[in-house]
Amino acid sequence: MGIEVGGLLGLIILVLDVYAIVKVAGSGASTGAKVLWIVLILLLPVFGFLLWLLAGPSKPSYA
């Protein structure tokens, strides 16, 4: 049973990382910032995603 749970968790992490990378690539950030976020997400899949989730997506500005 442990292999199935680990495989499912790995799949979920993969899907979330791909989602984050697509959002970063389509963002209006500079090329350097995009590369930095993508490298961070690829090298540290869980921590990089959580860091991007907290600091990466821009919040809508209300004027």
Backbone as CSV, one residue per row, in Angstrom:
resi,resn,N_x,N_y,N_z,CA_x,CA_y,CA_z,C_x,C_y,C_z
1,MET,0.813,-1.196,0.000,0.000,0.000,0.000,0.855,1.257,0.000
2,GLY,2.043,1.196,0.571,2.913,2.364,0.650,3.349,2.870,-0.718
3,ILE,3.547,1.959,-1.654,3.983,2.368,-2.989,2.878,3.142,-3.696
4,GLU,1.630,2.696,-3.544,0.522,3.376,-4.204,0.340,4.788,-3.655
5,VAL,0.443,4.941,-2.341,0.292,6.257,-1.726,1.431,7.167,-2.160
6,GLY,2.648,6.659,-2.164,3.804,7.447,-2.596,3.696,7.834,-4.057
7,GLY,3.213,6.924,-4.878,3.043,7.218,-6.296,1.989,8.277,-6.534
8,LEU,0.908,8.203,-5.780,-0.161,9.193,-5.904,0.322,10.560,-5.437
9,LEU,1.047,10.591,-4.333,1.593,11.852,-3.830,2.578,12.450,-4.834
10,GLY,3.402,11.613,-5.429,4.343,12.081,-6.441,3.630,12.647,-7.660
11,LEU,2.543,12.009,-8.055,1.763,12.491,-9.194,1.128,13.843,-8.889
12,ILE,0.615,13.992,-7.681,0.015,15.267,-7.284,1.061,16.376,-7.284
13,ILE,2.247,16.089,-6.754,3.324,17.077,-6.745,3.725,17.440,-8.165
14,LEU,3.803,16.453,-9.046,4.147,16.711,-10.449,3.124,17.626,-11.108
15,VAL,1.849,17.344,-10.909,0.788,18.150,-11.510,0.858,19.591,-10.979
16,LEU,1.055,19.752,-9.672,1.144,21.095,-9.092,2.366,21.856,-9.610
17,ASP,3.485,21.157,-9.760,4.689,21.805,-10.280,4.508,22.232,-11.740
18,VAL,3.889,21.381,-12.540,3.638,21.745,-13.944,2.706,22.954,-14.003
19,TYR,1.682,22.976,-13.158,0.766,24.119,-13.090,1.539,25.400,-12.750
20,ALA,2.401,25.326,-11.743,3.177,26.500,-11.337,4.100,26.972,-12.458
21,ILE,4.745,26.050,-13.139,5.666,26.413,-14.224,4.904,27.070,-15.370
22,VAL,3.738,26.553,-15.709,2.927,27.153,-16.777,2.502,28.563,-16.387
23,LYS,2.098,28.742,-15.128,1.690,30.075,-14.666,2.872,31.036,-14.665
24,VAL,4.044,30.577,-14.280,5.238,31.427,-14.287,5.590,31.819,-15.716
25,ALA,5.574,30.849,-16.623,5.945,31.124,-18.010,4.986,32.120,-18.661
26,GLY,3.729,32.104,-18.269,2.749,33.005,-18.849,2.607,34.322,-18.118
27,SER,3.367,34.507,-17.065,3.244,35.728,-16.277,3.940,36.906,-16.971
28,GLY,3.710,38.072,-16.442,4.319,39.269,-17.007,5.649,39.618,-16.370
29,ALA,6.220,38.705,-15.620,7.502,38.939,-14.952,8.627,38.991,-15.977
30,SER,9.764,39.516,-15.542,10.927,39.578,-16.430,11.439,38.164,-16.699
31,THR,12.222,38.034,-17.750,12.750,36.725,-18.134,13.615,36.140,-17.030
32,GLY,14.422,36.970,-16.392,15.276,36.492,-15.310,14.471,35.956,-14.142
33,ALA,13.398,36.644,-13.788,12.549,36.189,-12.690,11.852,34.889,-13.057
34,LYS,11.412,34.774,-14.298,10.765,33.538,-14.743,11.732,32.363,-14.651
35,VAL,12.950,32.563,-15.139,13.951,31.490,-15.104,14.256,31.099,-13.671
36,LEU,14.398,32.075,-12.803,14.691,31.798,-11.402,13.579,30.979,-10.749
37,TRP,12.321,31.355,-10.968,11.199,30.610,-10.393,11.140,29.196,-10.947
38,ILE,11.312,29.053,-12.254,11.222,27.723,-12.868,12.337,26.818,-12.355
39,VAL,13.551,27.340,-12.262,14.667,26.545,-11.739,14.412,26.152,-10.294
40,LEU,13.908,27.080,-9.500,13.605,26.794,-8.102,12.540,25.702,-7.982
41,ILE,11.508,25.788,-8.797,10.442,24.777,-8.767,10.970,23.418,-9.222
42,LEU,11.846,23.399,-10.207,12.380,22.134,-10.701,13.362,21.498,-9.726
43,LEU,14.201,22.307,-9.072,15.201,21.758,-8.160,14.613,21.354,-6.810
44,LEU,13.626,22.092,-6.347,12.988,21.812,-5.059,11.480,21.700,-5.279
45,PRO,11.010,20.573,-5.783,9.611,20.478,-6.209,8.583,20.884,-5.156
46,VAL,8.673,20.368,-3.956,7.664,20.681,-2.937,7.896,22.070,-2.366
47,PHE,9.115,22.331,-1.894,9.418,23.624,-1.293,9.327,24.745,-2.320
48,GLY,9.797,24.501,-3.542,9.732,25.509,-4.592,8.295,25.872,-4.936
49,PHE,7.419,24.863,-4.998,6.009,25.135,-5.273,5.380,25.937,-4.147
50,LEU,5.645,25.535,-2.905,5.068,26.256,-1.765,5.567,27.693,-1.716
51,LEU,6.854,27.884,-1.990,7.412,29.232,-2.009,6.779,30.062,-3.122
52,TRP,6.619,29.469,-4.307,5.960,30.170,-5.410,4.518,30.503,-5.049
53,LEU,3.828,29.569,-4.405,2.438,29.781,-4.040,2.298,30.955,-3.066
54,LEU,3.245,31.088,-2.159,3.186,32.172,-1.177,3.714,33.493,-1.706
55,ALA,4.767,33.462,-2.509,5.427,34.701,-2.919,5.326,35.002,-4.404
56,GLY,5.032,34.005,-5.216,5.103,34.180,-6.659,3.919,34.843,-7.319
57,PRO,2.727,34.269,-7.174,1.595,34.848,-7.916,1.289,36.260,-7.438
58,SER,1.117,37.139,-8.381,0.819,38.505,-8.001,-0.627,38.596,-7.532
59,LYS,-0.829,39.369,-6.531,-2.164,39.572,-6.005,-2.844,40.690,-6.807
60,PRO,-4.131,40.584,-7.058,-4.796,41.663,-7.799,-4.756,42.963,-6.995
61,SER,-4.442,44.037,-7.683,-4.370,45.316,-6.983,-5.712,46.044,-7.126
62,TYR,-6.199,46.490,-6.027,-7.470,47.213,-6.006,-7.170,48.688,-5.860
63,ALA,-7.591,49.474,-6.835,-7.295,50.911,-6.803,-8.424,51.680,-6.155
